[in-house]
Structure formats: structure tokens, C-alpha cells
Amino acid sequence: MAEQQNGCSPSDCAGCAHADSCGSKPQDMREPANPFSHVNKVIAVVSGKGGVGKSMVTASLARIMREQGFSVGILDADITGPSIPKMYGIHETAKGSDEGIFPSVAKDGTKVMSVNLLLEHESDPVIWRGPIIAGVVKQFWTDVMWGELDYLFVDMPPGTGDVPLTVFQSLPVDGIVIVTSPQDLVQMIVDKACNMARQMNIPVLGIVENYSYLVCPDCGKKISVFGESHIEETARELGVPVLGKMPIDPKLAESVEEERFYEADNQYLADVVNKL
């Protein structure tokens, strides 16, 4: 496992000038939090592909824990596709001081930091290369004054590229929640996300299936719009729990469109309270 954390293989170490000092000791690459941040738990919300409603799940988890009386923050690490501020109706530019950057605060008390809060115009595209994006994500941890938080949820970009790697290496992530949908490629996609977390020695807390079904408004029948779910089988093979199945819910979609997710009530994930 030390080999995976170091990113070195025995052949890499052969002839290396730092081999004596490095040895087989795991390399801790975590960045220090801002001195004005005291975060109890960091939970990353990941997906193997885009379009599965990861931000919806992230905000839902934050809302549920906020309703339980916990202090909560959301670090929007999806730099090129940020959506969290708009979901909460936050449009002002973030303020700073000599000590760091203040996160914006939603109407339900959730603290939010996103690249949209730093741009002159929130619709401006972020056309940056991977290392710059990864550096910004680090700064959201080192430079933002989160204050006292019970939970910091990290809304990750899809895939297993630069930013997920940066978050897993740089932040003290306590566990991940994988978001997926009921489609044919679900197992392979979930496997990739799960395997990456395990290679980084980060616990997989469970899987959330989004777009699981649609409830007919007339008869109440559950319609599997994207095919029958196989998430239970996939979770069993991976040895992780299913944290919830979210349907296509017009009320949740409406709260997003109307930028008032601070009022959203997502009972589909109510069971996660004791699992995070």
C-alpha cells in the first residue's frame, strides 16, 4: 500500500537519489487547512461519469445533515462545471482578508465555496489546464476560512483525473459517496471510482443511485425510465452499502431551477444520517 501512496514502484526507486530518505514510508501529501478552519469530517461525492446528478446528491446530503443540526459546508471542486452556488441562489462575489477567503453562506446556513464566486461574471468559462484547476481546489482548502464545520462535502468533477487525485491526496478525506444511475455501464463506472478510492486508501461509504425511477403522477406506478436497476448487485459485489435510490422528482428539480435548494426536502437519502 505504501507503494501506491508514494506513486513509486521498486524499479522507480532503483538509482533514485532520494531512495534512502524515502524508503517505503508512505508519503503524506495532505495540505494544511486554513488556520481559521476546523473541519470534523470531509466527505467527497464522486461519479465515474458526468450527467448522473452528482451535485444534486452533494447538496442533498448537505441539506440532510444541516436539518439534523450539523454545521455544513460544500467545497465545489467541479471547477469547469460549477453548479452549487446557483442551486442555493448565491451570486455575490466571495470576500477575502489577510487571513484568507470567506465562504458564502446560503439561507439555511450552509457555507459554500466555488470558482463561480471568484469570477467577475459567473457565466465566464473557466479555460484552464489541469494543474491550475488542481491548484485552485487546493486553495479552497488552504485559503478558505471554513470556520467550525461538522461536515465538509466536496462536489467532485466526474472521472478519475487531476482534480479527484488532488482532493484524495491533499485533503483529509474521511470517505467517499459514489453517485451513479441505472444504465448498462454502471458496474464498470462504479468499479473505477471504487478502485481509485481504495488505491488511495480512502473508505467507500456507499453508493447513491440517481434517476432510479419515475413515479407516474396518475397511478403512482414506478417507471424505470433508464432501465432496471442493478445497483444492489453491484454494491454487493463491491462490498459497499446502497445509501439510497433517488427518483426523478419534479419537486427537487424545481428547487434547483428556482435556486432555493436551501428549502429542499430529500427523504430518499434520509438513511444516510447514521452512515456518514
C-alpha positions in Angstrom: 0.0 0.0 0.0 2.9 2.3 0.7 4.0 1.8 -2.9 0.6 3.1 -4.1 0.6 6.1 -1.8 4.1 7.1 -2.8 3.4 6.6 -6.5 6.7 4.7 -6.8 7.5 1.2 -7.9 10.6 -0.7 -7.0 12.0 0.0 -10.4 11.4 3.7 -9.9 13.3 3.7 -6.6 16.4 1.9 -8.2 19.1 4.5 -8.6 17.0 7.3 -7.1 19.0 10.0 -5.2 16.2 10.2 -2.6 15.8 6.4 -2.1 17.5 6.4 1.3 15.3 9.2 2.7 12.1 7.9 1.0 12.3 4.2 1.6 9.0 2.5 1.9 7.5 5.2 4.2 4.1 6.4 2.9 4.3 10.0 1.6 1.8 12.3 3.3 0.8 14.9 0.7 -2.0 16.4 2.6 -2.2 20.2 2.6 -2.7 22.1 5.9 -6.2 23.6 6.4 -6.6 27.3 6.8 -5.8 28.2 10.4 -9.4 29.5 10.7 -10.9 26.2 9.6 -11.8 23.4 11.9 -13.5 20.6 9.9 -14.5 17.4 11.6 -15.3 15.3 8.6 -14.6 15.6 4.8 -16.8 13.6 2.5 -16.2 13.6 -1.2 -19.1 12.9 -3.6 -17.8 11.3 -6.8 -19.0 9.8 -10.0 -17.4 7.8 -12.8 -19.1 9.8 -15.5 -20.9 13.1 -15.9 -24.7 13.7 -16.0 -25.7 11.5 -13.1 -26.8 14.3 -10.8 -23.7 14.4 -8.5 -24.2 18.0 -7.5 -27.9 17.2 -6.6 -26.7 14.4 -4.4 -24.0 16.5 -2.8 -26.4 19.3 -2.0 -29.0 16.8 -0.7 -26.5 15.3 1.7 -25.6 18.7 2.9 -29.2 19.6 3.4 -30.0 16.5 5.3 -27.1 16.9 7.7 -27.9 20.6 8.0 -31.5 19.7 9.0 -30.1 17.4 11.7 -28.4 20.5 13.3 -24.9 20.0 12.0 -22.7 22.8 10.7 -22.1 22.1 7.0 -20.1 23.4 4.1 -19.8 22.5 0.4 -16.5 22.8 -1.5 -17.4 22.9 -5.2 -14.4 21.2 -6.8 -16.1 20.9 -10.2 -14.2 23.9 -11.4 -15.2 23.8 -15.1 -18.9 23.0 -14.4 -19.8 24.6 -11.0 -23.5 24.5 -10.1 -23.7 24.6 -6.3 -23.9 28.4 -5.9 -26.8 28.7 -8.4 -28.7 25.9 -6.7 -28.6 27.9 -3.5 -29.2 31.3 -5.1 -25.8 32.6 -4.3 -24.5 35.1 -6.8 -22.3 37.5 -4.9 -18.5 37.6 -5.2 -16.6 36.0 -2.3 -14.8 38.4 0.0 -11.4 38.0 1.5 -9.0 39.3 4.1 -5.3 38.9 5.0 -6.2 35.7 6.7 -8.0 34.1 3.8 -11.2 33.9 1.8 -14.7 33.9 3.4 -17.1 31.3 2.0 -20.5 32.5 1.1 -23.4 31.4 3.3 -26.7 30.1 2.0 -30.0 30.9 3.6 -30.0 27.6 5.5 -26.5 28.4 6.9 -24.6 26.1 4.5 -21.2 27.5 3.7 -20.2 27.4 0.0 -17.0 28.0 -1.9 -17.0 27.7 -5.7 -15.0 29.2 -8.6 -18.2 31.0 -9.6 -17.8 33.1 -6.5 -14.4 34.3 -7.7 -15.2 35.2 -11.3 -16.1 38.7 -12.5 -19.1 37.2 -14.3 -20.4 33.8 -13.1 -21.1 32.8 -16.8 -17.4 33.3 -17.7 -15.9 30.0 -18.9 -13.0 28.5 -16.9 -10.5 27.6 -19.6 -7.6 26.4 -17.5 -5.3 23.4 -17.7 -5.4 20.6 -15.2 -2.6 21.7 -12.9 -4.1 25.2 -12.5 -7.5 23.7 -11.7 -6.0 21.3 -9.2 -4.2 24.2 -7.6 -7.4 26.2 -7.2 -9.0 23.2 -5.5 -6.1 23.0 -3.0 -6.6 26.7 -2.3 -10.3 26.1 -1.5 -8.9 24.0 1.4 -5.8 26.0 2.4 -7.1 29.6 1.8 -10.8 29.4 2.7 -11.8 30.2 6.3 -14.4 27.5 6.8 -14.7 28.1 10.5 -16.2 25.3 12.7 -17.7 22.6 10.5 -19.1 19.2 11.3 -19.1 18.2 7.7 -17.5 19.5 4.5 -18.9 17.9 1.4 -16.7 18.1 -1.7 -18.6 18.1 -5.0 -16.1 16.4 -7.3 -15.9 16.6 -11.1 -16.6 13.3 -12.9 -14.0 10.7 -13.6 -10.6 9.8 -12.1 -8.4 12.7 -13.4 -6.4 15.5 -11.9 -8.9 17.0 -9.5 -10.1 13.8 -7.8 -6.4 12.8 -7.4 -5.6 16.2 -5.9 -8.5 16.0 -3.5 -7.7 12.5 -2.4 -4.0 13.4 -1.9 -4.3 16.9 -0.5 -7.4 16.8 1.7 -8.0 14.6 4.8 -10.9 12.8 3.1 -12.8 10.6 5.6 -14.8 8.7 2.9 -16.5 9.0 -0.5 -20.0 8.6 -1.7 -20.3 7.3 -5.3 -23.2 8.5 -7.4 -24.5 6.5 -10.4 -27.5 5.8 -12.5 -29.3 2.6 -13.7 -27.6 2.1 -17.0 -25.7 -0.8 -18.7 -22.3 0.6 -17.9 -23.0 1.3 -14.3 -20.9 -1.5 -12.8 -17.7 -0.6 -14.8 -18.1 3.0 -13.9 -18.7 2.4 -10.2 -15.8 -0.1 -10.2 -13.4 2.6 -11.5 -14.5 5.1 -8.8 -14.4 2.5 -6.1 -11.0 1.1 -7.1 -9.4 4.6 -7.3 -10.6 5.4 -3.7 -9.3 2.1 -2.4 -5.9 2.5 -4.1 -5.8 5.9 -2.3 -6.7 4.2 0.9 -10.0 6.1 1.3 -13.1 4.3 2.6 -16.1 4.0 0.3 -19.1 4.9 2.4 -21.7 3.7 -0.1 -23.5 4.2 -3.4 -26.4 6.5 -4.3 -28.4 5.7 -7.4 -29.9 8.7 -9.0 -32.7 8.7 -11.7 -33.6 5.4 -10.3 -37.3 5.6 -11.4 -40.1 8.0 -12.1 -43.4 7.9 -10.2 -46.4 8.2 -12.5 -48.4 11.2 -11.3 -51.7 9.5 -12.2 -51.4 5.9 -11.0 -48.4 6.0 -8.7 -46.6 3.2 -10.6 -42.8 3.3 -10.6 -41.4 3.5 -14.1 -37.8 2.5 -14.8 -37.0 5.2 -17.4 -33.3 4.3 -17.7 -33.8 0.6 -17.4 -34.0 -1.8 -14.4 -31.6 -1.1 -11.5 -28.7 -3.4 -10.9 -27.2 -1.3 -8.1 -27.9 -3.8 -5.3 -26.0 -6.5 -7.2 -23.1 -4.1 -7.9 -22.9 -2.9 -4.3 -22.9 -6.5 -3.1 -20.0 -7.4 -5.3 -18.0 -4.4 -4.2 -18.9 -4.9 -0.5 -20.4 -1.5 0.0 -23.9 -0.4 1.0 -26.6 1.3 -1.1 -27.2 4.6 0.7 -30.4 5.4 -1.3 -32.2 5.4 -4.6 -33.4 8.8 -5.9 -36.2 9.0 -8.4 -36.7 11.8 -11.0 -38.5 14.1 -8.6 -40.1 17.3 -10.2 -40.1 19.0 -6.7 -36.3 18.6 -6.3 -35.8 19.8 -9.9 -38.0 22.8 -9.3 -36.0 23.8 -6.2 -32.8 23.7 -8.3 -34.4 25.8 -11.1 -35.8 28.3 -8.7 -32.4 28.5 -6.9 -33.8 27.6 -3.5 -32.2 24.3 -2.7 -31.9 25.6 0.9 -35.5 24.6 1.2 -35.2 21.2 -0.5 -36.5 18.1 1.4 -34.9 14.9 0.1 -36.3 12.0 2.1 -34.8 9.5 -0.4 -31.4 9.8 1.3 -32.7 10.0 4.9 -31.0 6.8 5.9 -27.5 8.3 5.3 -27.6 10.3 8.5 -26.1 7.5 10.6 -23.7 6.4 7.9 -21.6 9.5 7.3 
